[in-house]
Amino acid sequence: MACGAGVQGISEWMKNVEVLPAMNTRFIGLSDGQGKWVEICAACGDCVLGMTGGICPVTSCPKGILNGPCGGNKKGKCEVSPDVPCAWVRIYERMKELGKLDELKKEIGAKDWSKKQRPGRYTIKEKENEQVS
C-alpha cells in the first residue's frame, strides 16, 4: 500500500506493470482511535515546531494563528470548534513543561508559503551535504 508518491515512483520504475493506489492521501496525520485520523502536519516547508514545543499551530489551530491564542478559547477549547483543544493552550502547557516559556515571547513571523510550491523539487548537494529547494 502506498500514497500517490509511491504509485508514481513504482510506475516510473516498473514500466510494464499496472500500479494502482491503495489509499488516497488527504493529509499527514496520526490515528486518533479506530478509523479516526487527526492531521498533524501541513508539510508547509516552513516548520515552526522547534519554537512551539512540537505542536503545529498551522494544523492544530483552526485559524492557523502563529503567534499566540486569538483570545477566543474557553476553558482551553477552541471557539471555532468547541470540541477541539486550543492549540495555543497546548503549546503554552508544553513549553511550560519544557521550561521554555520565554521562547514564546519571540515572534515567529509570517509563513513563507512560497516554500510550498507545486510541484516541489529538492536536490541534495553531495559535497556540502546541504539540501536546497
Secondary structure as UniProt FT lines:
FT   HELIX           4..13
FT   TURN            15..16
FT   STRAND          28..31
FT   TURN            34..35
FT   STRAND          37..41
FT   HELIX           49..51
FT   TURN            52..54
FT   HELIX           57..60
FT   TURN            62..63
FT   TURN            75..76
FT   TURN            82..83
FT   HELIX           87..97
FT   TURN            98..99
FT   HELIX           101..105
FT   HELIX           113..116
FT   STRAND          123..125
FT   TURN            126..129
FT   STRAND          130..132
//
